[in-house]
């Protein structure tokens, strides 16, 4: 897997949105062009059309493994 593939944010990933300086979870990706984001805790939601600006803090798989412990 290349660095670009590893860093690409996808559904369930905990991310830091560099454009808005916010942390959240990728809730959905619509049409491969719009990333639907939600706060890690709370009801706030926003969108991004710049996946290159979404830095993955913790991938979904890592988050799920941590919950199992």
N, C-alpha and C positions, 0 to 999 in steps of 0.2 A: 504494500500500500504506500502511496506517495504521501509526502507531507501535506499536500493540498487536500487529498482525500481524508486524511486523518483529522484535519482541522475543520472540515466543513460541518457546520452546525446542522443537526437534523432533529426530528421530532423526539422529544423527551430529554434532549441535552440541556444542561444548565449552561447558560451563556452570559457573557458580558457584552452588551451592545455598545460599541465604541462611539457610535453617533449620538446616542442619548445618555451615555454614561450611566446605564442601568443594568441591573442583573436580573435575569429571568429564565424561563423555561420555554423552549420551542414547543408550541402547542399544535401547530399544523404548518404545512407548506402547501400553498395553493398554486397550482399551475406551474410549479417550479420557479416562480418569480416573486412570490410574496410570502415572507415568513411571518406567521402569526405568533406573537410572543405574549407571555403572561408573567406577572410577578412571581417570584419564587414563593412568596407568601402574600396572600391578599387578592383582591379582585381586579386590579388594574391590568389592562391589556393594551398592546400597541403592535404595529406592524413594521417590517423592514423589507426593503427591496435591495438591500446590500448585504448578502450573506458573507461577503468578504470582510465585513466590519463586525461580524458576530464571532467573538472569540470563545471557543469552547472551554469552559471552566472544568466541567466534569461531564463525560459522556453518559448517556442513558444507562448503558450496561454497568458502568462503575457505580452509578447512583443506586441501581437495583441490587447489586452485590452488597453494597454498604448497608442497605435496609435489612438484608437477610442475616446479618451478623448479630 
